[in-house]
Amino acid sequence: MLDNLPAYDQAMTDRPFPTPSSDDVIAALERTGFLLEQRVAQEVRAAGFYVQTGRAFRDPEEGKSREVDVYAFKRLFVNEKGDISLGVKLLIECKKSTGPYVVLGRKLSDDERNRSPHSHAMPINSVKWEEKGEGLRIYYKSKSLWNVLGLHELPHSPSRDEKKGLQLVRMHLKNKEWQADNSAIFDSLTLPLMKAVEAFRPPRDKASVIPKYAHMELCFPAVVTSGEVFYVDADAGDPLAERVEWVSIDRDIDMEGMSGNFSMDVVSYDSLGDYLTTRILGFCEEVREVVISDPERLRTREIPSPR
């Protein structure tokens, strides 16, 4: 019987160790999350992005090579000269999980909501204007370019999020009881995404009074999990765990080469399509309309008094 098998199949039957079936291979890939990464990449690609999986980058702190699971980019606008542009970038870590992720958060104050998110790369940090004080005294005021452009007020702006997480934990069953654990989350999820944001940040012309080029890139770092996502309002008198499609989490960072308010989204894979349509592309189209109305504002460091 075995003599009639093709040479390759005959060799397989002669091996002294077991060979996995196709179902075994697929099940192993499902358990480890390798297929999740490819499915996320396919969905992002279908939304019109250029996509790479396992995109390498140099660790800005340690200098060694790291990689992000899914890197995606989409050009939204470029002027005729090519010196003013707008794009959006997604940096995604994919996590296969048998239990849900839980985000503990609270409502933010107006000042907290209106600050410029660190991950989005603006061509200039701030815009200033001259004000007249008493007598002949003159002083300057300034705002972030994010706020001067009104990006914090756009309908789909991250600045308008009603829910904002401050802590991320993972749930898992132990002895038939659910346990909440945040060990290794910062080192395995938050820190790598923070470093990817810095590594892929576009250059800026910091020296010129009027920048020779102005490249603005919206950047959304995200964790996509195969499990569910819950949000808990930690300020509530009687807190409840609410199932959500996605939620943003903020962390303040202060380390060499990286400082500021870092924000990332935690997304359930089942809601990835809605996340891309609403959170990402909805906001991108609004920002694009702002930019194309007056592209030169992206490299204007000083403006007349808004009053």
Contacts in CASP RR format, 6 or more apart in sequence:
PFRMAT RR
TARGET T0000
AUTHOR 0000-0000-0000
METHOD contacts of the structure
MODEL  1
MLDNLPAYDQAMTDRPFPTPSSDDVIAALERTGFLLEQRVAQEVRAAGFY
VQTGRAFRDPEEGKSREVDVYAFKRLFVNEKGDISLGVKLLIECKKSTGP
YVVLGRKLSDDERNRSPHSHAMPINSVKWEEKGEGLRIYYKSKSLWNVLG
LHELPHSPSRDEKKGLQLVRMHLKNKEWQADNSAIFDSLTLPLMKAVEAF
RPPRDKASVIPKYAHMELCFPAVVTSGEVFYVDADAGDPLAERVEWVSID
RDIDMEGMSGNFSMDVVSYDSLGDYLTTRILGFCEEVREVVISDPERLRT
REIPSPR
2 10 0 8 1.000
2 13 0 8 1.000
3 10 0 8 1.000
5 13 0 8 1.000
12 19 0 8 1.000
20 28 0 8 1.000
26 35 0 8 1.000
29 35 0 8 1.000
30 36 0 8 1.000
30 96 0 8 1.000
31 96 0 8 1.000
32 96 0 8 1.000
33 94 0 8 1.000
33 95 0 8 1.000
33 96 0 8 1.000
33 226 0 8 1.000
36 94 0 8 1.000
36 95 0 8 1.000
36 96 0 8 1.000
36 224 0 8 1.000
36 226 0 8 1.000
36 269 0 8 1.000
37 53 0 8 1.000
37 69 0 8 1.000
37 70 0 8 1.000
37 94 0 8 1.000
38 53 0 8 1.000
39 269 0 8 1.000
40 69 0 8 1.000
40 70 0 8 1.000
40 92 0 8 1.000
40 94 0 8 1.000
40 224 0 8 1.000
40 269 0 8 1.000
40 272 0 8 1.000
41 51 0 8 1.000
41 53 0 8 1.000
41 70 0 8 1.000
41 72 0 8 1.000
43 272 0 8 1.000
43 273 0 8 1.000
43 276 0 8 1.000
44 51 0 8 1.000
44 70 0 8 1.000
44 72 0 8 1.000
44 90 0 8 1.000
44 92 0 8 1.000
44 272 0 8 1.000
44 276 0 8 1.000
45 51 0 8 1.000
45 72 0 8 1.000
47 273 0 8 1.000
47 276 0 8 1.000
47 277 0 8 1.000
47 280 0 8 1.000
47 281 0 8 1.000
48 74 0 8 1.000
49 72 0 8 1.000
49 73 0 8 1.000
49 74 0 8 1.000
49 90 0 8 1.000
50 72 0 8 1.000
50 73 0 8 1.000
50 74 0 8 1.000
51 70 0 8 1.000
51 71 0 8 1.000
51 72 0 8 1.000
52 70 0 8 1.000
52 71 0 8 1.000
52 72 0 8 1.000
53 69 0 8 1.000
53 70 0 8 1.000
53 71 0 8 1.000
54 67 0 8 1.000
54 68 0 8 1.000
54 69 0 8 1.000
54 70 0 8 1.000
54 71 0 8 1.000
55 67 0 8 1.000
55 68 0 8 1.000
55 70 0 8 1.000
55 71 0 8 1.000
56 65 0 8 1.000
56 66 0 8 1.000
56 67 0 8 1.000
57 65 0 8 1.000
57 66 0 8 1.000
57 67 0 8 1.000
57 68 0 8 1.000
57 195 0 8 1.000
57 196 0 8 1.000
57 199 0 8 1.000
57 200 0 8 1.000
58 64 0 8 1.000
58 65 0 8 1.000
58 66 0 8 1.000
58 199 0 8 1.000
59 65 0 8 1.000
59 66 0 8 1.000
59 195 0 8 1.000
59 199 0 8 1.000
60 195 0 8 1.000
60 198 0 8 1.000
60 199 0 8 1.000
60 257 0 8 1.000
60 258 0 8 1.000
61 195 0 8 1.000
61 255 0 8 1.000
61 256 0 8 1.000
61 257 0 8 1.000
61 258 0 8 1.000
66 192 0 8 1.000
66 195 0 8 1.000
66 196 0 8 1.000
66 199 0 8 1.000
68 91 0 8 1.000
68 92 0 8 1.000
68 93 0 8 1.000
68 192 0 8 1.000
68 193 0 8 1.000
68 196 0 8 1.000
69 92 0 8 1.000
69 93 0 8 1.000
69 94 0 8 1.000
70 90 0 8 1.000
70 91 0 8 1.000
70 92 0 8 1.000
70 94 0 8 1.000
70 224 0 8 1.000
71 89 0 8 1.000
71 90 0 8 1.000
71 91 0 8 1.000
71 92 0 8 1.000
71 200 0 8 1.000
72 89 0 8 1.000
72 90 0 8 1.000
72 92 0 8 1.000
73 87 0 8 1.000
73 88 0 8 1.000
73 89 0 8 1.000
73 90 0 8 1.000
74 87 0 8 1.000
74 88 0 8 1.000
74 284 0 8 1.000
75 85 0 8 1.000
75 86 0 8 1.000
75 87 0 8 1.000
76 86 0 8 1.000
76 87 0 8 1.000
76 88 0 8 1.000
76 284 0 8 1.000
76 287 0 8 1.000
76 288 0 8 1.000
76 291 0 8 1.000
77 85 0 8 1.000
77 86 0 8 1.000
77 87 0 8 1.000
77 288 0 8 1.000
77 291 0 8 1.000
77 292 0 8 1.000
77 295 0 8 1.000
78 84 0 8 1.000
78 85 0 8 1.000
78 86 0 8 1.000
79 85 0 8 1.000
79 295 0 8 1.000
82 213 0 8 1.000
83 212 0 8 1.000
83 213 0 8 1.000
83 214 0 8 1.000
84 213 0 8 1.000
84 214 0 8 1.000
84 215 0 8 1.000
84 295 0 8 1.000
84 296 0 8 1.000
84 298 0 8 1.000
84 299 0 8 1.000
85 214 0 8 1.000
85 215 0 8 1.000
85 216 0 8 1.000
86 216 0 8 1.000
86 217 0 8 1.000
86 218 0 8 1.000
86 287 0 8 1.000
86 288 0 8 1.000
86 291 0 8 1.000
86 298 0 8 1.000
87 216 0 8 1.000
87 217 0 8 1.000
87 218 0 8 1.000
87 284 0 8 1.000
88 217 0 8 1.000
88 218 0 8 1.000
88 219 0 8 1.000
88 220 0 8 1.000
88 280 0 8 1.000
88 284 0 8 1.000
89 200 0 8 1.000
89 217 0 8 1.000
89 218 0 8 1.000
89 219 0 8 1.000
89 220 0 8 1.000
90 219 0 8 1.000
90 220 0 8 1.000
90 222 0 8 1.000
90 280 0 8 1.000
91 193 0 8 1.000
91 196 0 8 1.000
91 197 0 8 1.000
91 200 0 8 1.000
91 219 0 8 1.000
91 220 0 8 1.000
91 221 0 8 1.000
91 222 0 8 1.000
92 221 0 8 1.000
92 222 0 8 1.000
92 223 0 8 1.000
92 224 0 8 1.000
93 189 0 8 1.000
93 192 0 8 1.000
93 193 0 8 1.000
93 222 0 8 1.000
93 223 0 8 1.000
93 224 0 8 1.000
94 223 0 8 1.000
94 224 0 8 1.000
94 225 0 8 1.000
95 189 0 8 1.000
95 223 0 8 1.000
95 224 0 8 1.000
95 225 0 8 1.000
95 226 0 8 1.000
96 225 0 8 1.000
96 226 0 8 1.000
97 170 0 8 1.000
97 225 0 8 1.000
97 226 0 8 1.000
97 227 0 8 1.000
98 172 0 8 1.000
98 173 0 8 1.000
98 227 0 8 1.000
99 170 0 8 1.000
99 171 0 8 1.000
99 172 0 8 1.000
99 173 0 8 1.000
99 227 0 8 1.000
99 228 0 8 1.000
100 170 0 8 1.000
100 171 0 8 1.000
100 225 0 8 1.000
100 227 0 8 1.000
100 228 0 8 1.000
100 229 0 8 1.000
100 230 0 8 1.000
101 168 0 8 1.000
101 169 0 8 1.000
101 170 0 8 1.000
101 171 0 8 1.000
101 223 0 8 1.000
101 225 0 8 1.000
101 227 0 8 1.000
101 228 0 8 1.000
101 229 0 8 1.000
101 230 0 8 1.000
101 266 0 8 1.000
102 168 0 8 1.000
102 169 0 8 1.000
102 170 0 8 1.000
102 171 0 8 1.000
102 180 0 8 1.000
102 229 0 8 1.000
102 230 0 8 1.000
102 231 0 8 1.000
102 232 0 8 1.000
102 241 0 8 1.000
103 163 0 8 1.000
103 165 0 8 1.000
103 167 0 8 1.000
103 168 0 8 1.000
103 229 0 8 1.000
103 230 0 8 1.000
103 231 0 8 1.000
103 232 0 8 1.000
103 244 0 8 1.000
103 247 0 8 1.000
103 249 0 8 1.000
103 266 0 8 1.000
104 165 0 8 1.000
104 166 0 8 1.000
104 167 0 8 1.000
104 168 0 8 1.000
104 169 0 8 1.000
104 232 0 8 1.000
104 234 0 8 1.000
105 163 0 8 1.000
105 164 0 8 1.000
105 165 0 8 1.000
105 166 0 8 1.000
105 167 0 8 1.000
105 231 0 8 1.000
105 232 0 8 1.000
105 233 0 8 1.000
105 234 0 8 1.000
105 235 0 8 1.000
105 249 0 8 1.000
106 164 0 8 1.000
106 165 0 8 1.000
106 166 0 8 1.000
106 233 0 8 1.000
106 234 0 8 1.000
106 235 0 8 1.000
107 162 0 8 1.000
107 163 0 8 1.000
107 164 0 8 1.000
107 233 0 8 1.000
107 235 0 8 1.000
108 161 0 8 1.000
108 164 0 8 1.000
112 164 0 8 1.000
113 152 0 8 1.000
113 159 0 8 1.000
113 160 0 8 1.000
113 161 0 8 1.000
113 164 0 8 1.000
114 147 0 8 1.000
114 152 0 8 1.000
114 159 0 8 1.000
115 144 0 8 1.000
115 261 0 8 1.000
116 122 0 8 1.000
116 144 0 8 1.000
116 145 0 8 1.000
116 146 0 8 1.000
116 147 0 8 1.000
117 146 0 8 1.000
117 158 0 8 1.000
117 159 0 8 1.000
117 261 0 8 1.000
117 263 0 8 1.000
118 197 0 8 1.000
118 253 0 8 1.000
118 260 0 8 1.000
118 261 0 8 1.000
118 262 0 8 1.000
118 263 0 8 1.000
119 197 0 8 1.000
119 219 0 8 1.000
119 220 0 8 1.000
119 221 0 8 1.000
119 262 0 8 1.000
119 263 0 8 1.000
119 264 0 8 1.000
120 146 0 8 1.000
120 216 0 8 1.000
120 217 0 8 1.000
120 218 0 8 1.000
120 219 0 8 1.000
121 201 0 8 1.000
121 202 0 8 1.000
121 204 0 8 1.000
121 215 0 8 1.000
121 216 0 8 1.000
121 217 0 8 1.000
121 219 0 8 1.000
122 144 0 8 1.000
122 145 0 8 1.000
122 146 0 8 1.000
122 216 0 8 1.000
123 145 0 8 1.000
123 204 0 8 1.000
123 205 0 8 1.000
123 211 0 8 1.000
123 213 0 8 1.000
123 214 0 8 1.000
123 215 0 8 1.000
123 216 0 8 1.000
123 298 0 8 1.000
123 299 0 8 1.000
124 145 0 8 1.000
124 204 0 8 1.000
124 211 0 8 1.000
124 214 0 8 1.000
124 298 0 8 1.000
124 299 0 8 1.000
124 300 0 8 1.000
124 301 0 8 1.000
125 144 0 8 1.000
125 145 0 8 1.000
126 142 0 8 1.000
126 143 0 8 1.000
126 144 0 8 1.000
126 145 0 8 1.000
126 301 0 8 1.000
127 142 0 8 1.000
127 143 0 8 1.000
127 144 0 8 1.000
127 145 0 8 1.000
127 148 0 8 1.000
127 300 0 8 1.000
127 301 0 8 1.000
127 302 0 8 1.000
127 303 0 8 1.000
128 140 0 8 1.000
128 141 0 8 1.000
128 142 0 8 1.000
128 301 0 8 1.000
128 302 0 8 1.000
128 303 0 8 1.000
129 140 0 8 1.000
129 141 0 8 1.000
129 142 0 8 1.000
129 302 0 8 1.000
129 303 0 8 1.000
129 304 0 8 1.000
129 305 0 8 1.000
129 306 0 8 1.000
130 138 0 8 1.000
130 139 0 8 1.000
130 140 0 8 1.000
130 302 0 8 1.000
130 305 0 8 1.000
131 138 0 8 1.000
131 139 0 8 1.000
131 140 0 8 1.000
131 141 0 8 1.000
131 305 0 8 1.000
132 138 0 8 1.000
133 139 0 8 1.000
145 298 0 8 1.000
146 152 0 8 1.000
148 297 0 8 1.000
148 303 0 8 1.000
149 290 0 8 1.000
149 291 0 8 1.000
149 297 0 8 1.000
150 290 0 8 1.000
151 157 0 8 1.000
151 159 0 8 1.000
151 287 0 8 1.000
151 290 0 8 1.000
152 159 0 8 1.000
152 160 0 8 1.000
153 159 0 8 1.000
153 160 0 8 1.000
154 160 0 8 1.000
154 283 0 8 1.000
154 286 0 8 1.000
154 287 0 8 1.000
154 290 0 8 1.000
155 286 0 8 1.000
156 278 0 8 1.000
156 279 0 8 1.000
156 282 0 8 1.000
156 283 0 8 1.000
156 286 0 8 1.000
157 283 0 8 1.000
157 286 0 8 1.000
158 248 0 8 1.000
158 263 0 8 1.000
158 279 0 8 1.000
158 283 0 8 1.000
161 248 0 8 1.000
163 231 0 8 1.000
163 233 0 8 1.000
163 244 0 8 1.000
163 247 0 8 1.000
163 248 0 8 1.000
164 247 0 8 1.000
164 248 0 8 1.000
164 249 0 8 1.000
164 250 0 8 1.000
165 231 0 8 1.000
165 247 0 8 1.000
165 248 0 8 1.000
165 249 0 8 1.000
165 250 0 8 1.000
166 234 0 8 1.000
166 249 0 8 1.000
166 250 0 8 1.000
166 251 0 8 1.000
167 182 0 8 1.000
167 234 0 8 1.000
167 249 0 8 1.000
168 182 0 8 1.000
168 185 0 8 1.000
168 189 0 8 1.000
168 190 0 8 1.000
168 249 0 8 1.000
168 266 0 8 1.000
169 180 0 8 1.000
169 181 0 8 1.000
169 182 0 8 1.000
169 185 0 8 1.000
170 180 0 8 1.000
170 181 0 8 1.000
170 182 0 8 1.000
170 185 0 8 1.000
171 178 0 8 1.000
171 179 0 8 1.000
171 180 0 8 1.000
171 181 0 8 1.000
172 178 0 8 1.000
172 179 0 8 1.000
172 181 0 8 1.000
173 179 0 8 1.000
189 223 0 8 1.000
190 251 0 8 1.000
190 262 0 8 1.000
190 264 0 8 1.000
193 221 0 8 1.000
193 222 0 8 1.000
193 223 0 8 1.000
193 264 0 8 1.000
194 221 0 8 1.000
194 253 0 8 1.000
194 258 0 8 1.000
194 262 0 8 1.000
195 258 0 8 1.000
196 221 0 8 1.000
197 219 0 8 1.000
197 221 0 8 1.000
197 262 0 8 1.000
198 257 0 8 1.000
198 258 0 8 1.000
200 219 0 8 1.000
201 217 0 8 1.000
201 219 0 8 1.000
202 215 0 8 1.000
202 217 0 8 1.000
203 215 0 8 1.000
204 211 0 8 1.000
204 215 0 8 1.000
205 211 0 8 1.000
205 212 0 8 1.000
205 213 0 8 1.000
205 214 0 8 1.000
205 299 0 8 1.000
209 301 0 8 1.000
210 299 0 8 1.000
210 300 0 8 1.000
210 301 0 8 1.000
211 299 0 8 1.000
211 301 0 8 1.000
213 299 0 8 1.000
214 295 0 8 1.000
214 298 0 8 1.000
214 299 0 8 1.000
216 291 0 8 1.000
216 298 0 8 1.000
218 283 0 8 1.000
218 284 0 8 1.000
218 287 0 8 1.000
220 265 0 8 1.000
220 279 0 8 1.000
220 280 0 8 1.000
221 262 0 8 1.000
221 263 0 8 1.000
221 264 0 8 1.000
221 265 0 8 1.000
222 246 0 8 1.000
222 264 0 8 1.000
222 265 0 8 1.000
222 266 0 8 1.000
222 267 0 8 1.000
222 275 0 8 1.000
223 264 0 8 1.000
223 265 0 8 1.000
223 266 0 8 1.000
223 267 0 8 1.000
224 267 0 8 1.000
224 268 0 8 1.000
224 269 0 8 1.000
224 272 0 8 1.000
225 266 0 8 1.000
225 267 0 8 1.000
225 268 0 8 1.000
225 269 0 8 1.000
226 269 0 8 1.000
227 268 0 8 1.000
227 269 0 8 1.000
228 243 0 8 1.000
228 268 0 8 1.000
229 243 0 8 1.000
229 244 0 8 1.000
229 245 0 8 1.000
229 246 0 8 1.000
229 247 0 8 1.000
229 266 0 8 1.000
229 267 0 8 1.000
229 268 0 8 1.000
230 241 0 8 1.000
230 242 0 8 1.000
230 243 0 8 1.000
230 244 0 8 1.000
231 241 0 8 1.000
231 242 0 8 1.000
231 244 0 8 1.000
231 247 0 8 1.000
232 239 0 8 1.000
232 240 0 8 1.000
232 241 0 8 1.000
232 242 0 8 1.000
233 239 0 8 1.000
233 240 0 8 1.000
233 242 0 8 1.000
244 268 0 8 1.000
245 267 0 8 1.000
245 268 0 8 1.000
245 270 0 8 1.000
245 271 0 8 1.000
245 274 0 8 1.000
245 275 0 8 1.000
246 265 0 8 1.000
246 266 0 8 1.000
246 267 0 8 1.000
246 268 0 8 1.000
246 271 0 8 1.000
246 275 0 8 1.000
246 279 0 8 1.000
247 265 0 8 1.000
247 266 0 8 1.000
248 263 0 8 1.000
248 264 0 8 1.000
248 265 0 8 1.000
248 266 0 8 1.000
249 263 0 8 1.000
249 264 0 8 1.000
249 265 0 8 1.000
249 266 0 8 1.000
250 261 0 8 1.000
250 262 0 8 1.000
250 263 0 8 1.000
251 261 0 8 1.000
251 262 0 8 1.000
251 263 0 8 1.000
251 264 0 8 1.000
252 260 0 8 1.000
252 261 0 8 1.000
252 262 0 8 1.000
253 259 0 8 1.000
253 260 0 8 1.000
253 261 0 8 1.000
253 262 0 8 1.000
254 260 0 8 1.000
265 275 0 8 1.000
265 279 0 8 1.000
267 275 0 8 1.000
291 297 0 8 1.000
291 298 0 8 1.000
END
